[in-house]
Amino acid sequence: MIAFLLGVGIMYTLRLRFIQITMLKQAFIQTFGGMFKKDQMNTSGISPFQALATSVAAQVGTGNLAGVATAIAMGGPGAIFWMWVSSFFGMATIFAEAVLAQKYKEERDGQIVGGPAYYIRKGVGSKFLAGFFAVSIIIALGFIGNMVQSNSIAASFDTFNIPRIVIGVVVAALISFIIFGGIQRIAKIAEFVVPFMALFYIVGSLIIVTLNFSGIVEAFQLIFNAAFNPTAATGGVIGATIKEAIRYGVSRGLFSNEAGMGSTPHAHAAAKVEHPAQQGLVAIIAVIIDTVIICTLTALVIIMTKSYKTGLNGIQLTQESFTRGLGDLGYPFIAICLFFFAFTTILGWYYFGENNVNYLFGKKAVNVYRSLVLLFIVLGSTLDVELVWELADTFNALMVFPNVLALFILSSVVVKIYKEYKTKW
């Protein structure tokens, strides 16, 4: 799966002539230039910035905290370099996904909908693969994935001695209020919460980086040196090989920003833009926010506080690093961040699943889907999620293959749209 995702990213980087570099300035202008313009919205769609916020809501999750820590624990600090490499190519992939989502979107029951199921059916011409993708993402994200997220939220409040079932019910109640308002309400909540939660985490991380600023050059040197010689660069502390550094770095980068996985195109399809390539440029910024900024800050905190030498892994490593950096405030800080990261991910993943329920069964099945999602959220808060994680990974893989296949087949469509955009805009 990693080879497929990285391969499609390299292919699009070359065919779009390094769009993530040449069009970076235009991407920022397109994303933030009109974020306060209300005339971009109508009753059937959302603004480009709201689409970005909904996309980032899904992308920025527990992986930005626990996933980065796992990459460092298993692959050494050099894994972060390979995470950057994968995110660089992922920017080209996610541009293509957003463009295709815009190209093949439809209006159903007064709502703009789109995503891989639509461009697989209409672009590739395969109803079977489209249906296969739709079923996979409903199970992977809508049900099982959201169980994992609710479990993460409940676990983060263990220190406050609140029963997990109570946390699950509260989260389900909050989610129900939002999702019954449709994509417009989800987008409005995301538009408000996502910038706040990202800024909160960024400021907390930057405080630690600033307090340990004398070690920032050393931290970057360690990342680059360990990328090619992990054991020597870390003095044998990690014991990782270059193969492990690449494996964990690339996988964490790809699965954090979800480029190529087929999830975020659902949000970008709903955006109201004049040309498909405009939303493709907005999608590039989502990868920068998720991986280049937030994941990198997590990595710097772990490395600069020397926490990677403790032998801890996952969220425990992240908690240890922030406790070292912020003292007694470190643990509640991570608990709060984990809550918002996981909560907004549930919103994004719920919407992606709803989009595909609507594709398969029509609007009449959406209320049933909503009720099941809320049930899974409550159940997820109480269960041991080891098996759930395995199931989520399996269905994630199943939804990647039809999406990546479509990205390869429809690459000429993406290139044509991009060239048209550059000629006329």
SULURPE-V698438 format. One line per field, one symbol per residue. burial: b if it has 9 or more other ideal C-beta (glycine too) atoms within 8 Angstrom, else e. A space follows every 50 residues. Layout:
burial=???
//
This chain:
burial=ebebbbebbbbbbebbeebbeebbeebbebbeebeeeeebbeeeebbbbb bbbbbbbbbbbbbbbbbbbbbbbbbbbbbbbbbbbbbbbbbbbbbbbbbb bbbbbeeeeebbbbbbbbbbbebbeeeebbbbbbbbbbbbbbbbbbbbbb bbbbebbeeeeeebbebbbebbebbbebbeeebbbbbbbbbebbbbbbeb bbebbbbbbeebeeebeebeebbbbbbebbbebbeeebebebebbbbbbb bbbbbbbbbbbbbbbbbbbbbbbebbbbbbbbbbbbbbbbbbbbbbbbbb bbbbbebbeeebbbbbbbbbbbbbbbeeebbebbbbbbbbbbbbbbbbbb bbbbbbbbbbeeeebbeebbebbbebbbbbbbbebeebbebbeebbbbbb bbbbbbbbebbebbbebbebbeeee
//
